[in-house]
């Protein structure tokens, strides 16, 4: 998830498709004559947390993005643009960033936004006591990793408020993705006075203070989060929506019924059972958006028999991905035989995935051989496994298909277990699962956003897997080789290790089917970062 100039952009073809579809959703950029400037949107799940330092889920990031703004914010064209920072200077060695903050930026309670708010927010995310799974996104900053790993203290982190409107940051090595990251949730500022006074500030609307275009006014868990235009936002005059309501009903079919009944005018998770019918009927509300993301399964390598890479490889090779995208998902997804999806530039400007190619292929005979070598010939003696997935018919149908394939191809029994979003994320983080459904949407458009999550002890690793060669390649790509062709070579080599050891197995590369009413204009549906950007949205004719 989630990002001046973005040095590594979308590939030309993906970016062109994205903008074409956005034009269909957005229309022109003239002011609307509609008096009801309200969007009712279903992000799909109740957020696990709306604390920017702790959030990891895509629904959480989408809501936080409406309430907060970082130093930068991605614009309509998908480039980092001025947010709370009006401009920035980058030193010739690309190690020192100096951000100049706008003097009229305020929090939703009227407090001024200052450089110290960013220092406070970043140090809080790095504080080991916060237990931020995304703290590693700040490791580009000198001293940040040492502080987060209790090998240093906060005073050694090279971020400082020069004055109220100047923030200076020193990096350990050039990082072309850093500027885009300053729009990412973990790097949001905090109103230190509010956070200090209210430990539960992010748990309800009462004390939820942001610096973005919208302000939370109510939160009824598992029902609705209501937001209104933030009158203190520095560009409030150009925010057209008066109301932005997040309907947090998790069941896809319920959301679909609500859309048909007019209770929603934008649904992000269209039930798989409806996709074929909507496509065939050329429904004007239905769109399939590009998305540079991967649907995959995690293996808990701390549990037998999944601690054996041969077992993990066998499970991966016994899945018919073409059947899944053709007969189950049906929304132009493509089978995935590597982890990083198409849409990322490589060192030579071509596509990273195309250059890397596939790392494995489906092979039932080889899968059976590997399972036998691991001590389970014909599946004999193989313990029962459970697939964990978050609630939703879409994930269930994929899990049922894989369950059947593993039973047929490997003669092993698999049960299915679904949980609501918060419990599902909690069980994955605690390795309380066997096999778990997962998906990854990039935080910025550079392949490292997929690669660094699987380093030893990484906050989003959640497999128990560790490989020193992989760790070394990722560290090299982020430091000594950062931003060079050698860094891309390092990432390709690391991905090969990942796809050989198989702590995860990719299933398919996403698209995103959505239902959105034609009167919604300038709703940006990016292929990364958040589900939707409402900063410029309005209801028109």
VENCORUR-V970108 format. One record per residue. RES is the residue in one letter. PSI is psi in whole degrees, 0 to 359 (none if undefined). Layout:
BEGIN
RES;PSI, RES;PSI
END
This chain:
BEGIN
X;141, X;none, X;none, X;85, X;143, X;117, X;334, X;99, X;174, X;150, X;156, X;316, X;314, X;318, X;320, X;317, X;317, X;310, X;327, X;315, X;326, X;323, X;323, X;324, X;331, X;327, X;207, X;180, X;26, X;158, X;147, X;148, X;356, X;137, X;345, X;83, X;73, X;134, X;129, X;113, X;140, X;105, X;348, X;331, X;154, X;129, X;144, X;319, X;149, X;21, X;116, X;328, X;338, X;344, X;142, X;337, X;155, X;319, X;319, X;313, X;322, X;318, X;317, X;321, X;331, X;329, X;343, X;165, X;134, X;192, X;322, X;167, X;136, X;133, X;185, X;334, X;0, X;25, X;144, X;130, X;168, X;132, X;250, X;334, X;132, X;333, X;173, X;154, X;140, X;126, X;157, X;326, X;2, X;26, X;338, X;124, X;131, X;114, X;135, X;113, X;148, X;143, X;345, X;10, X;133, X;156, X;166, X;350, X;5, X;351, X;146, X;144, X;125, X;168, X;327, X;331, X;325, X;318, X;313, X;316, X;318, X;318, X;325, X;319, X;326, X;338, X;122, X;331, X;335, X;331, X;46, X;123, X;339, X;14, X;331, X;343, X;349, X;0, X;347, X;340, X;136, X;127, X;352, X;314, X;319, X;318, X;314, X;330, X;15, X;29, X;3, X;184, X;177, X;329, X;341, X;358, X;123, X;61, X;129, X;150, X;107, X;319, X;188, X;333, X;20, X;123, X;131, X;135, X;135, X;130, X;160, X;332, X;159, X;137, X;98, X;340, X;354, X;318, X;318, X;327, X;338, X;357, X;358, X;151, X;319, X;338, X;17, X;154, X;169, X;150, X;96, X;324, X;319, X;315, X;321, X;324, X;334, X;100, X;331, X;29, X;330, X;7, X;351, X;172, X;342, X;313, X;18, X;107, X;125, X;173, X;18, X;192, X;342, X;153, X;131, X;133, X;340, X;154, X;109, X;106, X;138, X;17, X;295, X;141, X;120, X;133, X;153, X;167, X;133, X;110, X;341, X;356, X;139, X;335, X;36, X;330, X;336, X;9, X;119, X;333, X;139, X;326, X;136, X;111, X;122, X;113, X;108, X;54, X;122, X;331, X;124, X;320, X;324, X;318, X;318, X;317, X;319, X;323, X;314, X;327, X;359, X;6, X;339, X;146, X;11, X;120, X;129, X;325, X;94, X;130, X;137, X;325, X;339, X;346, X;310, X;318, X;318, X;321, X;312, X;326, X;2, X;44, X;123, X;343, X;345, X;131, X;145, X;111, X;147, X;150, X;120, X;73, X;162, X;132, X;126, X;170, X;136, X;145, X;134, X;97, X;357, X;354, X;141, X;143, X;8, X;355, X;351, X;118, X;334, X;324, X;315, X;318, X;318, X;315, X;321, X;318, X;344, X;11, X;127, X;95, X;325, X;320, X;322, X;312, X;335, X;316, X;342, X;298, X;318, X;26, X;42, X;20, X;162, X;143, X;143, X;124, X;24, X;172, X;315, X;124, X;169, X;157, X;4, X;131, X;141, X;183, X;326, X;8, X;351, X;182, X;131, X;317, X;319, X;319, X;320, X;329, X;196, X;146, X;350, X;171, X;157, X;134, X;97, X;320, X;317, X;324, X;316, X;321, X;314, X;320, X;321, X;318, X;331, X;356, X;14, X;64, X;129, X;20, X;2, X;129, X;2, X;127, X;154, X;138, X;156, X;135, X;121, X;134, X;154, X;152, X;141, X;135, X;326, X;310, X;326, X;317, X;322, X;315, X;320, X;322, X;316, X;322, X;314, X;321, X;318, X;326, X;315, X;314, X;332, X;353, X;43, X;149, X;132, X;132, X;162, X;142, X;118, X;149, X;154, X;162, X;311, X;316, X;320, X;312, X;321, X;317, X;323, X;317, X;332, X;7, X;37, X;64, X;169, X;295, X;137, X;134, X;141, X;164, X;148, X;122, X;135, X;149, X;341, X;161, X;73, X;136, X;335, X;334, X;338, X;332, X;320, X;353, X;343, X;18, X;159, X;125, X;8, X;142, X;333, X;14, X;299, X;32, X;342, X;2, X;145, X;134, X;114, X;327, X;320, X;312, X;316, X;320, X;318, X;316, X;318, X;318, X;335, X;351, X;272, X;328, X;5, X;129, X;4, X;165, X;328, X;328, X;321, X;321, X;320, X;317, X;322, X;317, X;321, X;319, X;324, X;318, X;316, X;318, X;349, X;316, X;333, X;50, X;346, X;161, X;122, X;148, X;303, X;162, X;129, X;154, X;173, X;100, X;130, X;157, X;123, X;128, X;141, X;336, X;351, X;121, X;149, X;33, X;119, X;126, X;89, X;160, X;8, X;162, X;296, X;165, X;317, X;149, X;122, X;6, X;322, X;4, X;154, X;167, X;122, X;193, X;none
END
